[in-house]
């Protein structure tokens, strides 16, 4: 996992079934940024010092944002950094960040959680405020080998980035393939994209069920660019994941033209004030929300 340069690192063993965890971690043993075995590498989020480190607020301001590929990294860094600070965001679930890692790591007051050694080469990530307590980062990897884009390029396989924030909220950033539709309750489209969508949906559902079963008193938020509305019915759709896991979707705002494809689903937390912000130069709007821990939890 990549974290901001010049920050100290710590390693923490993850809980749960080792066999299940193995498929969720980057499998590249040659990347020193990815720890082996039951370990992961994460930013300690302590570099800023001061009295505010390791905060565990019961209310967090979050967002999901598809940055869009092939932009100027400095433009992405400048806009997202200013927007995050101005709106006092605690975290941002990011997609299409290949090529932006170094730029995003330089945003003052925040650090990037991503896995360059994963199958997607760190295509997803989570920008986290330095002052928040952070634990248990991992990559949830789907199967498949990617596909050829409409521009003739190669889209990497899909993986999701997960991290536990503030001691009570597990946050996941996901990005599902485009050009997959549902007919008669089943996904249709290019073979590799459909198989990738199905695989990541199954991995996300298994992750959600395991977290909810093992930690029913904690919150779970899976968000990102689903390339499909929350209202879609059918197996492997985002709504299917939510229904099977007992989660609630929050996909009512337009975020990609008139498409309502960037949103989150939650369990054990209250999501409010969902709204679309500007595009910041992307072809997607950033979508913001507030996540609150219910009273009596924890």
C-alpha positions as CSV (number, residue, x, y, z in Angstrom):
1,X,0.0,0.0,0.0
2,X,1.3,3.4,-0.8
3,X,1.3,6.1,1.8
4,X,2.7,9.6,1.8
5,X,6.4,9.9,1.6
6,X,8.4,11.0,4.7
7,X,5.7,9.6,7.0
8,X,6.5,6.9,9.5
9,X,5.0,3.4,8.8
10,X,3.6,0.7,11.0
11,X,2.5,-2.9,10.4
12,X,-0.5,-4.5,11.9
13,X,-1.7,-8.0,11.6
14,X,-5.3,-8.3,10.3
15,X,-8.0,-10.3,11.9
16,X,-10.2,-12.9,10.4
17,X,-9.8,-16.0,8.3
18,X,-6.3,-16.1,6.7
19,X,-7.6,-17.9,3.7
20,X,-10.2,-15.2,3.1
21,X,-7.7,-12.4,3.7
22,X,-5.1,-13.8,1.3
23,X,-7.3,-13.1,-1.7
24,X,-7.9,-9.6,-0.6
25,X,-4.3,-8.5,-0.3
26,X,-2.0,-7.4,-3.1
27,X,-0.2,-10.6,-4.3
28,X,2.9,-8.8,-5.6
29,X,5.7,-9.9,-3.3
30,X,8.2,-7.8,-5.1
31,X,6.7,-4.5,-4.1
32,X,8.2,-3.4,-0.8
33,X,5.2,-1.1,-0.2
34,X,3.1,-4.3,0.3
35,X,3.9,-6.3,3.3
36,X,3.9,-10.1,3.2
37,X,1.8,-12.7,5.0
38,X,-0.8,-11.4,7.4
39,X,0.7,-7.9,7.5
40,X,-0.2,-4.7,5.7
41,X,1.6,-1.4,5.4
42,X,-0.2,1.7,6.4
43,X,0.5,5.3,7.2
44,X,0.5,6.0,10.9
45,X,-1.1,9.3,10.2
46,X,1.0,10.8,13.0
47,X,3.4,12.9,11.0
48,X,1.6,16.1,11.6
49,X,2.1,15.8,15.4
50,X,0.1,18.0,17.8
51,X,-2.8,17.1,20.0
52,X,-5.3,16.2,17.3
53,X,-3.8,13.0,16.0
54,X,-5.7,9.7,16.4
55,X,-9.1,11.4,16.6
56,X,-12.3,9.3,16.7
57,X,-15.2,11.6,16.0
58,X,-18.7,10.1,15.8
59,X,-19.6,12.2,12.7
60,X,-17.4,12.2,9.6
61,X,-17.7,14.2,6.4
62,X,-17.0,12.1,3.4
63,X,-17.1,12.1,-0.4
64,X,-16.6,9.8,-3.4
65,X,-14.9,11.0,-6.5
66,X,-13.9,9.5,-9.9
67,X,-10.9,11.7,-10.7
68,X,-10.8,10.6,-14.4
69,X,-7.7,9.3,-16.1
70,X,-5.2,11.2,-18.2
71,X,-5.5,14.6,-16.5
72,X,-2.7,16.8,-15.3
73,X,-1.7,15.4,-11.9
74,X,-0.9,18.9,-10.5
75,X,-4.3,20.1,-11.5
76,X,-5.9,17.1,-9.7
77,X,-3.8,17.8,-6.6
78,X,-4.5,21.5,-6.4
79,X,-8.3,21.2,-6.9
80,X,-8.9,18.2,-4.7
81,X,-6.7,19.5,-1.9
82,X,-8.4,22.9,-1.9
83,X,-11.9,21.3,-2.1
84,X,-11.2,18.8,0.7
85,X,-9.8,21.5,3.0
86,X,-12.6,24.0,2.2
87,X,-15.3,21.5,2.9
88,X,-13.4,20.0,5.9
89,X,-13.7,16.5,4.4
90,X,-12.4,13.6,6.6
91,X,-12.1,11.2,3.7
92,X,-12.6,10.9,0.0
93,X,-13.2,7.5,-1.8
94,X,-11.2,7.9,-5.0
95,X,-11.3,6.0,-8.4
96,X,-9.1,6.2,-11.5
97,X,-6.1,7.4,-9.6
98,X,-3.4,5.5,-11.5
99,X,-0.8,8.1,-12.4
100,X,-1.9,10.5,-9.6
101,X,-0.4,8.7,-6.5
102,X,2.5,11.0,-6.0
103,X,0.4,14.2,-6.6
104,X,-2.3,13.1,-4.2
105,X,0.3,12.2,-1.5
106,X,1.4,15.8,-1.5
107,X,-2.0,17.3,-0.5
108,X,-1.3,19.0,2.9
109,X,-3.2,17.6,5.9
110,X,-4.1,14.3,4.1
111,X,-2.5,11.0,3.1
112,X,-3.4,8.5,0.5
113,X,-4.3,4.9,1.2
114,X,-3.9,2.8,-2.0
115,X,-2.2,-0.5,-3.1
116,X,0.1,-0.1,-6.2
117,X,1.0,-3.8,-5.9
118,X,-2.6,-4.9,-6.2
119,X,-4.1,-6.2,-9.5
120,X,-5.5,-2.8,-10.3
121,X,-2.1,-1.1,-9.6
122,X,-3.8,1.2,-7.1
123,X,-6.7,2.3,-9.3
124,X,-8.8,3.0,-6.3
125,X,-7.8,4.6,-3.0
126,X,-8.9,6.7,-0.1
127,X,-7.7,10.2,0.8
128,X,-7.7,10.4,4.6
129,X,-7.3,13.4,6.9
130,X,-4.1,13.0,8.9
131,X,-5.8,13.6,12.3
132,X,-8.1,10.6,12.0
133,X,-7.3,7.2,13.7
134,X,-6.6,4.7,10.9
135,X,-6.3,0.9,11.0
136,X,-6.8,-2.3,9.0
137,X,-6.1,-1.2,5.4
138,X,-6.5,-3.9,2.7
139,X,-7.2,-4.4,-0.9
140,X,-10.2,-6.4,-2.0
141,X,-9.4,-7.9,-5.3
142,X,-11.7,-9.2,-8.0
143,X,-10.8,-11.9,-10.5
144,X,-10.1,-11.4,-14.2
145,X,-7.4,-9.7,-16.3
146,X,-8.9,-6.4,-17.3
147,X,-10.2,-5.4,-20.8
148,X,-9.5,-3.2,-23.8
149,X,-11.1,0.2,-23.6
150,X,-13.0,2.0,-26.4
151,X,-9.8,4.1,-27.0
152,X,-7.7,1.0,-27.5
153,X,-6.0,1.1,-24.1
154,X,-5.9,-1.5,-21.3
155,X,-8.2,-1.2,-18.3
156,X,-6.7,-3.0,-15.3
157,X,-8.6,-5.6,-13.3
158,X,-10.8,-4.2,-10.5
159,X,-9.9,-4.1,-6.8
160,X,-11.4,-2.0,-3.9
161,X,-9.5,-0.2,-1.2
162,X,-10.6,-0.6,2.4
163,X,-9.6,1.1,5.6
164,X,-11.0,1.5,9.1
165,X,-11.4,5.1,10.2
166,X,-12.1,6.8,13.6
167,X,-12.2,3.4,15.3
168,X,-15.8,2.6,14.1
169,X,-16.3,3.1,10.4
170,X,-14.9,0.7,7.7
171,X,-14.7,2.7,4.5
172,X,-14.3,1.0,1.1
173,X,-13.7,2.7,-2.3
174,X,-14.9,0.6,-5.3
175,X,-15.0,1.0,-9.1
176,X,-17.0,-1.3,-11.2
177,X,-16.5,-1.6,-15.0
178,X,-18.6,0.4,-17.5
179,X,-20.8,-0.9,-20.3
180,X,-22.5,-3.6,-18.2
181,X,-26.3,-3.6,-18.2
182,X,-28.9,-5.8,-16.6
183,X,-31.6,-7.6,-18.6
184,X,-34.0,-10.1,-17.1
185,X,-32.2,-9.8,-13.8
186,X,-28.7,-10.7,-15.1
187,X,-25.7,-8.6,-16.3
188,X,-25.0,-8.4,-20.0
189,X,-22.2,-6.8,-22.0
190,X,-18.6,-7.5,-23.0
191,X,-17.5,-10.8,-21.5
192,X,-14.4,-9.6,-19.6
193,X,-16.3,-6.6,-18.1
194,X,-19.3,-8.7,-17.0
195,X,-17.0,-11.3,-15.4
196,X,-15.1,-8.6,-13.6
197,X,-18.3,-6.9,-12.4
198,X,-19.6,-10.2,-11.0
199,X,-16.4,-11.1,-9.3
200,X,-15.9,-7.8,-7.5
201,X,-19.5,-7.8,-6.5
202,X,-19.1,-11.2,-4.9
203,X,-15.9,-10.2,-3.1
204,X,-17.5,-7.0,-1.8
205,X,-20.6,-8.9,-0.6
206,X,-18.4,-11.5,1.2
207,X,-16.4,-8.7,2.8
208,X,-19.5,-6.9,3.9
209,X,-21.1,-10.0,5.4
210,X,-17.9,-10.8,7.3
211,X,-17.5,-7.4,8.7
212,X,-21.2,-7.1,9.7
213,X,-21.1,-10.6,11.3
214,X,-17.8,-10.0,13.2
215,X,-18.4,-6.4,14.1
216,X,-22.1,-5.7,14.2
217,X,-21.5,-2.6,16.5
218,X,-19.4,-0.9,13.9
219,X,-20.3,1.0,10.7
220,X,-19.6,0.0,7.1
221,X,-19.6,2.3,4.1
222,X,-18.9,1.0,0.6
223,X,-18.9,3.8,-2.0
224,X,-17.5,4.7,-5.4
225,X,-18.3,4.6,-9.1
226,X,-20.6,1.7,-9.7
227,X,-21.4,2.5,-13.3
228,X,-24.9,1.4,-12.5
229,X,-27.7,3.1,-10.6
230,X,-28.7,1.8,-7.1
231,X,-32.2,1.2,-8.4
232,X,-31.1,-1.6,-10.8
233,X,-32.5,-5.0,-10.0
234,X,-30.6,-8.2,-10.5
235,X,-27.9,-10.5,-9.3
236,X,-24.4,-8.9,-8.9
237,X,-25.9,-5.4,-9.2
238,X,-25.0,-2.8,-6.5
239,X,-28.5,-3.1,-5.2
240,X,-28.1,-6.8,-4.9
241,X,-25.0,-6.4,-2.8
242,X,-26.8,-4.0,-0.5
243,X,-29.9,-6.3,-0.2
244,X,-27.9,-9.4,0.4
245,X,-25.7,-7.7,3.1
246,X,-28.5,-5.8,4.8
247,X,-27.1,-2.4,3.7
248,X,-28.9,0.7,2.5
249,X,-28.0,2.5,-0.7
250,X,-27.7,6.3,-1.0
251,X,-27.8,6.8,-4.8
252,X,-30.2,9.6,-5.5
253,X,-28.0,12.3,-7.0
254,X,-26.9,12.9,-10.6
255,X,-23.1,12.6,-10.8
256,X,-22.2,11.7,-14.4
257,X,-24.3,13.8,-16.7
258,X,-27.8,12.6,-15.7
259,X,-26.4,9.3,-14.5
260,X,-26.7,8.4,-10.8
261,X,-23.7,6.1,-10.6
262,X,-21.5,7.5,-7.9
263,X,-22.8,6.7,-4.4
264,X,-22.4,4.8,-1.2
265,X,-24.2,2.0,0.6
266,X,-24.1,1.7,4.4
267,X,-24.6,-0.4,7.4
268,X,-24.6,0.6,11.1
269,X,-24.3,4.3,10.3
270,X,-26.5,7.2,9.3
271,X,-25.7,8.8,5.9
272,X,-27.2,12.2,5.5
273,X,-26.8,15.4,3.4
274,X,-26.0,13.6,0.2
275,X,-25.3,16.0,-2.6
276,X,-23.4,16.4,-5.8
277,X,-20.6,19.0,-5.9
278,X,-18.6,20.3,-8.8
279,X,-16.6,18.1,-11.3
280,X,-13.2,19.7,-10.6
281,X,-12.2,19.0,-14.2
282,X,-13.4,15.3,-14.1
283,X,-16.2,13.8,-16.1
284,X,-17.8,13.0,-12.8
285,X,-19.1,15.2,-10.0
286,X,-17.7,14.7,-6.6
287,X,-20.5,13.4,-4.3
288,X,-20.5,14.5,-0.7
289,X,-22.2,13.1,2.4
290,X,-22.1,13.0,6.2
291,X,-21.7,9.7,8.1
292,X,-22.8,9.6,11.7
293,X,-22.5,6.8,14.3
294,X,-25.9,6.0,15.9
295,X,-26.2,6.8,19.5
296,X,-25.5,3.9,21.8
297,X,-23.0,2.3,19.4
298,X,-19.6,1.6,20.8
